[in-house]
Amino acid sequence: MEYFLKSLVNKFPALQGLPVSSINLSPIGGGSINNTYRLLVNQKFAFFLKTNKADKFPGLFEKEKQGLEFLSSQNLIQIPTVFFCGIYEDDQLLVLEWIEQGLKTDSFWKKFGEQLANLHHCTHAHFGFEYNNYMGALPQQNEPTDSWTKFFIRHRLIPQIEMALANHLLSKKEADGFESLYKKLDTLFNIEKPSLLHGDLWSGNFMCNKDSLPVLIDPAVYFGHRSVDLAMTTLFGGFDKAFYESYHHHFPLPPNYQEQWDICNLFPLLIHLNLFGQSYLHDIKMTLHKYQ
């Protein structure tokens, strides 16, 4: 691996023509799916490295690379530069720009709210995306659909419900509880053009750089209802009040936004149910109970 990395990093713009005298890998905690490292070259140049088995989650990093580059192409919020994505022996590797972290000031949160609102103003003719990708470690279907509620039911909820049933994490009665919700969705979601979403916007998937500007990482990109991103910010906390106030100023929220957020969070809760077990079932049942 060291020989491969030495030959690889020598092609990066900052290192072209420089002799690579040392490679140091320092493990970084916090990831539940991938192995992550700080890659330090010549004791000076830092990069972020992810690895995983190539056959365990086929195309995982390639989809992440495509998502990062698509978000970056909008020039609306900072995204880490992708330096490499590929296979070495049995592993898939992703090398990104290293982000030095700064302070999450009040202006950081206001800027974050404004930039997310601007991202959500990027629209498309259909809900979905040009390719499927991953949400965490699970495949995510993005078949273009003309209706948000149809897309949400067919390509977000149903695949996760079927997986939970197959793995005995959800009972037939609990799964049937979604049927009542399906009938009400058209009245609960206001009609909006599909918004460009990060897709997995919890507190672990953004950073604050040394200039106190927001940086998005680990996307699960598609065009969907903007409540998906905003809902996800509340699932595990970590977002300041100033973020929501700024967002609302730049892209006003519908009157029933909280209800929409609760419904949208059924998808990541089902993801977590399938990945981590039944501790997430209570919150799913609490939301469904409101619509029986």
Phi, psi and omega in degrees: 000319183298317179297318180298314181296322179298317180289330181288308186292337179295345178268351179291144184308318183289344186242002181299128179085352180266139174291136179266106184269335181207148176230124178235131177247123178244117180300144178241132179278177173107341181266137179259352184244313187254162166271133184232145186217154164267117181262112183249123182251129179055030178059022187219317187259119185255142176221164178252127183239131172244143173225154174199165178292134184294330184266353183282314178231078187304128177075010183304309184285329177296320177293321178296316178303312181298320179295315178300315182291327177292316177298317180299324183294344179280342179056042182243339180205151185288139180227137178299141175292136175269119180264330181200142171215121182181191185246136170231117185053244183262005187247148166262141184233145174224124179245124182238165171304138175277129181256114173284129187274147179235196184270135176277084180281173176299322180292329175300311183294322178295317178296320180299313179300317179296315183290324176294319177301317179296321178297319181290341175285348174283120188238173182213165181288333184229156170280140182121206181200172185283347177211158174283160178211208182237148166245104190065237181258006185249140178300144181235123182274135184232031181302125182304134185221145185273353182230134179297314184295321176298316180298314183298318180291308188287319191249358176240300186285307187301314179301324180285323177296316179297321178294318180294322176296315181297329182263009177059035176261348181221134178276164178300319179297317179294321178294321179296337179297338178289335184300319178296323178295316183306321184291341184258350189300322182298332180271345184265336180252123175293152181280119177222157172294149177302132179260146173289121184249147165295314172098340181212053192271067171264176189294343178275356186246022167222158178227164174244117184279180186296341177265013182058042175245145181288145177227127179266139178227169173048056182281161170230064196296139166191174174262121183209192176284133186297341177298338179301309180296315183293322177299315183299329179297337183267347190296319180237012177074192175098001180247133185282155178303324181298330177299311183290321178297318179293315178303311183299324179297320185269340180205086188307140180277149176291158183303325183259033184303323183295322177295317177299319181297318179300318181291315180300327182287352173299325181295304178296332176293320176294321175303312181292326174301314182289329182273322192236355173108185195283002176295343180266356184291324182303313182294324176298313182294325179295319179291314181298326183302329182292343188242017180276000000 
